[in-house]
Amino acid sequence: MAIIRLASNLKIDSNGYVSGLLTVKETIQTVINSNGDKRSLMVDSHDKECIELSFACENTRNEPFIIKTLIFGLTVNPEPTGKTREGSKSVTTYNKLTTTLIRLDILTKELLEKARKDISVLDVETIMAQLYAIKDLPVRFKPQKNKNNFWEPNLLSLEILHDEGAI
């Protein structure tokens, strides 16, 4: 006999945010590239260092729902990549790692302004130590679907919840 299961989805509040606990870790991801031809034996596979952001959230049945996203570019860059619209305001964007560091209050835009003139003001070892020290940090973010139709966080909306009872 076939077993029918009930579907569940990510628990999103009325403002479009998801709350959860963030854990950051360094990891190695195997990247596989092929030339797209199914008959080809040419497959390029290599290991690449990255940072894994793991968000422990809940689904609509109050069960654990884990969302993971990887950051492959391990470069803190003080130069903006452009601007994007968030509602009615224009927001300056940076690369994925720099954006995450800003949203987690590890870097400030003022410090990045100084770093554009003198990059030595950024202490990369301290920055990365603070990032890797994050374990079960209460956060919220707006979820979005990636190209494979899986949930991922919109890092521009990532916020630390200072009131731990908010989750």
N, C-alpha and C positions, 0 to 999 in steps of 0.2 A: 504494500500500500504506500502511495506517495505521501510524503509529509508536507503539508502546507504551512508556510511560515508567514508571519506578519512583517511587512516592510517597516523600516524606521528610517528616519532621516536625522540630520544634524539639528540640535535644538537651537533655534535662532530666536532672540527676543524681539519685542515689538519695534525696536529701533534698527533691527537688521544686524545685531552683534551676536557673537558667540563668546561665551566665557569659558575659560579653561586654565590649566596649569601648564606653563612652558618649561621644558627642560632642554638644555643645549648640550650637544656633545660633538666631539670631533670624530669623524668616521672616514672610511675609505669606501668609495663607490666604484664598482666596475662599470665602465662605459663601453658599450658595444656599438660599433658603427659598421655598416655594410654598404656596399655600393648600390643596393636596392635590387639587384638581380637575384632572384630566388635560386638560380642554378650556379651562381658564383661561389667559389670556395674562399674568396677574399673577404675575410671578416677581421676588422681591426678591433681588438679588445685591449683595454688598458685600465689600470687602477688610477683613480684620481682622488686626491684629498678633498674633503668638503666638510661643511658644518651642517649638522642635522638639527633642525628645530622640530621638536615633538610637542604637540599640543594635546593634552589629555582633556577632552571635552565630554559632553553627554549627548546621547541621541534622544529622540522623542519618547523613548520608552525608559528613560533614566538609566541607561546602560552606558558603559564606557565607549567612547568614540574617539579614536586616536587619529589625528591629522599630522602628517609629517611633510616637511618641505626641506629641500636641500639648497645650500648656497655653495656653488662651485667657485665663484670668483673670490679668492681670499685676499683681496686688495682693498684697503681702506683708501678711498679716493676723495679728497676734499672738493674736487671739481663737480659741479652739478651736471647731470645728464640731460636735463630739460625741465619742463614744467608740465603739470597735468591739472585738470579741473577736478576738484572735490567739492561738489555742490556748487555754491556760488563763488567760491574762492579759488585762486590759483596757488598751487603748491609746488615748490621747487623739489625736484626728484634727484636722487643720487643712485649709485649702483646698489645692488640688493644688500650687500653686507653693510655698507655705510648707512643705508636707510634703516636697517634693523638696529644698528648701534644707536642711531639717533632716537628711534622710537622706544628703545629700552633705557634711555637716559644715560648711556655710557659715553656718548659723544654729544656735544652741543653744536648748534649751527655757528655760534660765536667762535668756538674752537676751530671749526672747519674754515671759517673766514681767515683766522690767523694762520692756519696751516697752508692756505693758498699762497701766502707770502713766504712762509718758512715752515717747510714740512717737518722739521725736527721738533716742533712743539707737540707732535703726536708721539706718545710712548706706546708703540704697538704691543709690547709684551704686557703692559698693564691693561690695555684695552682688551686683549684676547683673554687674559686671566679673568677679568671681570665677566666676559661673555661666557666662558666655559664654566664659571662658578654658578651659573643660573640653574637651579634645580627647583622644580615645583613653584615657579613664580606665577602668582595670579595675574592673568591678562585677559583682555578681550580684543576682538578683531571682527572685521566684516569678512565673511567667507565668500569665495568665488570659485567657479569651476575652471579647471585648467583644460588644456587641449584634449586630454584623455578623459574628460568628464569626471574627474575626481575633485573633491573639495581641497582647497588650499587657502591659506590666509592672504588677505590683501594686506601686505606689510605696511602700506601707507596709513592704514587704519589701526594698526597695532597700538594698544595702550596698556600700561601697567595699571592694575587695580590696587590702589593703595589701601582700600578697605577690604581686608581678607575675607570678610563675611559676605562679600558680593558674589561669590561663586555659588 
